[in-house]
Amino acid sequence: MKTFLTVLLALIVKMGLGCTCSTYWSFCTSANHSQIYPVIAGQILSSDSTSISVLVLEKLRGTISDTITIENYDINSCADSSMALATRLGNVGDTIIAILHPYSNGSYSRSENSCGIGDLVISNGTCTDYIVNTVSTFPSPSDYTTFSYSTIINNWKANNGDCRSLVGLEKRSIASGISFSNNLDGTFKIQSIFSADLRVNVYSLTGKLIRFQSFTESTTIHLAGESNGIYLFQITNKGVPILTKKIMK
C-alpha cells in the first residue's frame, strides 16, 4: 500500500495536479515565470467580495486594457489559499504591481501559481507590502518596503523585467542613511533613517569583538571601560555587512 501511494503521489505531481509551492517564484524576476503573463502597475478603483477593479497606470508586460477586473481565485491546494485572492492585494486607492493570469470574459486572476509569485502593494508612493503565499528566502518582503513606486517601475524597465537588483540597492541605501555620533564620554550613538534588521559589531584593531548590539533604528554603544584608540564599527543588515567605520575613542 505504501508503494502504491508513493507512485500515485509521483503521478499527481508529474501531471501538474499538485501545487508546487515549495519552489519560490519572485515577483522581480522574468526568468522564473512565464513571459506570457501580463504585468501591470495600477490603482484599485473599487473592491467587493469577489473582485477588484483596477485602473492600469503602467503596462509593464503584455497587451491589456486601461481598466481591468481581477477576480478572486481560490487555490485550495496551497498553504494559505486566501493569499491568492484579488481582494487581498489592497484597498481602494492603493497602487499595486501585479502579475496577472487570464481568467474569464476578459477578466484576470492573480497569477496561475499565486502560491509562489508575489505582488507588491504601494501606499503613499512607497512599497508597503509584499503579497506571497510561500515563505521566501530571496527576496523577502522587507526587501522592497523602502522603495518608492517610481524606483520599482524604473528598475523593472531598465532591467527587462528583472528588478532583483533592488535588494542590493536597498542595502546601499540603508548604509547611506546611517550616522554615528561620539558623545565624548565613551558612548557612541548610531542612528538609521530606515527601520531595518541591523546589528553593530565593534572590533579592536586586532580583530577582537568588543561589543555587539542588534537594533532597528538607533542604539548606543558604551565603551567607557575600554582603552582609548581606534575601533572598527561594522554594521550588518540581516547578517550581511553593509558598512564599516573607524571611530576614535
PyMOL commands that set and color helices and strands:
alter all, ss='L'
color gray80, all
select helices_A, chain A and resi 2-14+81-84+86-88+141-143+149-158+165-176
alter helices_A, ss='H'
color red, helices_A
select strands_A, chain A and resi 39-47+51-61+67-71+95-102+108-110+119-123+126-131+178-182+187-192+198-204+209-215+218-222+230-237+240-248
alter strands_A, ss='S'
color yellow, strands_A
deselect
rebuild
show_as cartoon
